[in-house]
Amino acid sequence: MVIGIRRTPQARALRNPSMFRGIVKTAIALGLTSFLVAVTSAVHYRPRAEAAGTVADEPALVPEATSPGVAVSNSDLEQLRVKNLLFPISGFDMRRLHDAFDELRGGSRRHGALDLLAARGTPVLAVEDGRVARIHNSVGKGGLSVYHFDPTETYCYYYAHLDRYADGLREGAQLKKGDVIGYVGSTGNAPPQTPHLHFAAFKLGPEKRWGHGVPINTFALWAPKPPSG
């Protein structure tokens, strides 16, 4: 008994050379059309550029708490002046220095620091001798940060938004003026397209806790002198 095999239209088409060639041509045409559509879409696609921010967009990074009974006066600024603090950005154009200490951040809080714009990766320098009191990654705030106590532990210097730390930097390490402690970046709440160093100095209380103190405006230490005459 011979069992008949039903051939589908597709199978019959494969036995017919002319129909087979027609199917192949149609498939190639469809594939080429899809390919051209994909290429055209890729060529015309332009990713939206991320909007550049400004340092005024970030909230204030003043010390987390002040110390009761600790006050800052002109004598503190004079003491810092006597120290002849090194400017913390290597090769910074001092004509671009701006006093942002009293500007508002986050709507109502005083900034309490200087924002020093520089290229990402620019070395950040220790402003004087002292020790590394704290290496801290403040997510959503100062990002990669360093708290630096002066030799008498009267003042603390705060360097924030670093791109990375200097190799070998560790808490408790002794610093010399001019040592590289890190590199300019935009970590934390800094606008990604505006790398800068958030630099602050503050007077410590008797508890000597990093992040606790009264801010001091250091702008006057480095402000360009007005032209004479």
C-alpha positions in Angstrom: 0.0 0.0 0.0 1.4 3.3 -1.0 0.7 6.2 1.3 0.4 9.5 -0.5 2.2 12.5 1.0 0.5 15.8 0.8 2.8 18.5 -0.2 2.1 22.0 1.2 2.1 24.9 -1.2 5.5 25.9 0.2 6.9 22.5 -0.6 5.5 22.5 -4.1 7.1 25.9 -4.6 10.5 24.5 -3.7 10.1 21.9 -6.5 9.4 24.7 -9.0 12.6 26.5 -9.9 10.9 29.7 -11.1 8.7 30.0 -8.0 11.7 29.3 -5.8 13.7 32.1 -7.4 10.8 34.4 -6.8 10.6 33.6 -3.1 14.3 34.1 -2.7 14.2 37.5 -4.5 11.3 38.6 -2.3 13.1 37.6 0.9 16.3 39.4 -0.2 14.3 42.6 -1.0 12.5 42.5 2.3 15.8 42.0 4.2 17.5 44.8 2.3 14.6 47.2 3.1 14.8 46.4 6.8 18.5 46.9 6.8 18.2 50.3 5.1 15.5 51.4 7.6 17.8 50.4 10.5 20.8 52.3 9.0 18.7 55.4 8.3 17.4 55.4 11.9 20.9 55.1 13.3 22.3 57.9 11.1 19.5 60.3 12.1 19.6 59.4 15.8 21.3 62.0 18.0 21.5 61.4 21.7 20.4 64.4 23.8 23.4 66.1 25.3 23.3 66.3 29.1 22.6 69.8 30.2 25.6 71.4 31.8 25.0 72.5 35.4 26.5 75.2 37.4 27.9 75.1 40.9 25.0 77.2 42.1 22.8 74.1 41.5 24.2 72.1 44.4 23.0 72.3 48.0 25.2 73.8 50.7 28.0 71.7 52.1 28.5 73.6 55.3 29.8 71.6 58.3 27.2 69.2 59.6 27.0 70.9 62.9 28.5 73.9 64.6 30.1 73.7 68.0 28.4 75.7 70.8 30.5 78.4 72.1 32.9 78.5 69.1 33.0 81.8 67.3 34.9 83.0 64.3 36.4 86.5 64.3 38.8 88.5 62.2 41.6 87.2 64.4 41.0 83.7 62.9 41.4 85.0 59.4 44.6 86.7 60.4 45.9 83.5 61.9 45.2 81.8 58.6 46.9 84.7 56.8 50.0 84.2 58.9 50.1 80.6 57.9 50.5 81.7 54.3 48.1 79.0 53.1 48.9 77.5 49.7 46.1 77.8 47.1 44.6 74.3 46.8 44.4 74.1 42.9 47.6 73.7 40.9 47.9 76.3 38.2 44.6 78.1 39.0 44.0 81.4 37.2 43.5 83.7 40.2 41.5 86.2 38.1 38.7 83.6 38.1 38.5 83.5 41.9 35.0 84.2 43.0 33.7 84.8 46.5 30.8 82.3 46.9 31.0 82.1 50.7 27.7 84.0 51.4 25.8 82.8 48.3 22.7 80.7 49.0 22.6 77.0 48.1 19.6 74.8 48.1 17.4 77.8 48.5 18.2 79.1 51.9 21.5 77.8 53.2 24.8 79.8 53.1 27.4 78.1 50.9 30.2 78.7 53.4 33.0 77.7 51.0 34.7 78.5 47.7 34.0 76.7 44.5 37.1 76.5 42.3 36.4 75.5 38.8 39.2 73.5 37.1 39.6 70.7 34.5 38.8 67.2 35.7 42.0 65.6 37.0 43.7 68.8 38.1 45.9 68.1 41.2 44.4 69.3 44.5 47.1 70.4 47.0 47.3 70.5 50.8 47.1 74.1 51.8 49.5 73.6 54.7 51.1 70.9 56.9 48.8 68.8 59.1 47.2 65.4 59.0 44.4 63.6 57.2 41.6 63.5 59.8 39.1 61.8 57.6 38.7 60.3 54.1 35.0 60.2 53.4 32.7 59.4 50.5 29.7 61.5 51.1 27.2 60.1 48.6 24.8 62.7 47.4 26.7 65.5 49.1 30.5 66.2 48.9 31.3 62.9 47.2 35.0 61.9 47.5 36.2 64.2 50.3 39.2 64.9 52.6 39.2 66.5 56.0 42.6 68.0 56.8 43.4 69.2 60.4 46.1 71.9 60.8 49.1 71.0 63.1 47.4 72.6 66.1 44.0 71.0 65.3 42.4 74.4 65.6 41.3 74.5 62.0 40.1 72.0 59.5 40.3 72.2 55.7 37.7 70.4 53.6 38.3 69.3 50.0 35.2 67.9 48.3 33.9 66.6 44.9 37.2 64.9 44.2 37.5 62.7 41.1 39.9 60.4 43.0 42.3 60.4 45.8 46.1 60.6 45.5 47.7 57.2 45.6 48.5 56.0 49.1 46.5 58.6 50.9 45.1 57.3 54.2 43.6 58.6 57.4 46.1 59.7 59.9 48.8 60.4 57.3 51.0 63.4 57.9 50.7 66.1 55.2 53.2 68.7 54.0 52.1 71.9 52.3 51.8 71.2 48.6 51.2 67.5 48.9 48.8 66.2 46.3 45.8 64.8 48.1 43.5 64.2 45.2 42.2 65.4 41.8 39.4 67.8 40.8 36.2 66.0 39.9 32.4 66.2 40.2 31.4 63.4 42.6 28.6 63.8 45.1 26.0 66.4 44.3 28.2 68.4 42.0 26.9 69.0 38.4 28.5 66.2 36.3 29.6 68.6 33.6 31.1 71.2 36.0 34.1 69.7 37.7 35.4 71.8 40.6 36.9 71.8 44.0 34.6 72.7 46.9 37.1 74.1 49.4 36.2 75.1 52.9 38.0 76.0 56.1 36.4 76.0 59.5 37.3 76.4 63.1 37.1 73.3 65.2 35.4 73.0 68.6 37.0 71.3 71.6 35.7 67.9 70.5 37.9 68.1 67.4 35.4 66.3 65.2 35.8 66.4 61.4 32.7 68.0 59.8 31.9 70.0 62.9 32.9 73.6 63.3 32.3 77.2 62.2 33.1 78.1 58.6 35.7 80.8 57.8 35.7 82.8 54.5 39.1 82.3 53.0 38.5 84.4 49.9 40.3 87.4 51.3 43.5 85.3 51.7 43.9 84.8 47.9 41.8 87.6 46.4 43.6 89.4 43.6 44.7 92.8 44.7 43.1 95.7 42.8 45.4 97.6 40.4 47.1 100.5 42.0 46.8 104.0 40.7 
